[in-house]
């Protein structure tokens, strides 16, 4: 997502986070749905990159 797109979304009242998801610090049960599409090719070690 481009920086201008992030700023536009924020201006429209959306809560936008861009960065390493482990640094996001959202509380447990914050989201109803999370969609991660086309991300596996960006993981440093995809074979071991999973949540318990």
C-alpha contacts under 8 A as a table, 3 or more apart, distances in Angstrom:
res1	aa1	res2	aa2	distance
1	X	5	X	6.48
1	X	6	X	6.81
1	X	18	X	7.88
2	X	5	X	5.20
2	X	6	X	6.32
3	X	6	X	5.03
3	X	7	X	6.20
4	X	7	X	5.12
4	X	8	X	6.12
5	X	8	X	5.09
5	X	9	X	6.16
6	X	9	X	5.17
6	X	10	X	6.22
6	X	16	X	6.65
7	X	10	X	5.05
7	X	11	X	6.13
8	X	11	X	5.03
8	X	12	X	6.33
9	X	12	X	5.10
9	X	13	X	6.56
9	X	14	X	5.40
9	X	15	X	7.81
9	X	16	X	7.08
10	X	13	X	5.10
10	X	14	X	4.94
10	X	15	X	6.30
10	X	16	X	6.41
11	X	14	X	7.33
17	X	24	X	7.03
19	X	23	X	7.40
19	X	24	X	7.57
20	X	23	X	5.50
20	X	24	X	6.89
21	X	24	X	5.07
22	X	25	X	7.02
26	X	30	X	6.48
27	X	30	X	5.60
29	X	32	X	7.29
31	X	34	X	6.76
36	X	39	X	6.47
38	X	41	X	7.03
39	X	42	X	5.40
39	X	43	X	6.94
40	X	43	X	5.43
40	X	46	X	6.17
41	X	46	X	7.47
43	X	46	X	5.26
43	X	49	X	7.14
44	X	49	X	7.92
45	X	48	X	5.82
45	X	49	X	5.90
46	X	49	X	4.94
46	X	50	X	7.81
47	X	50	X	7.93
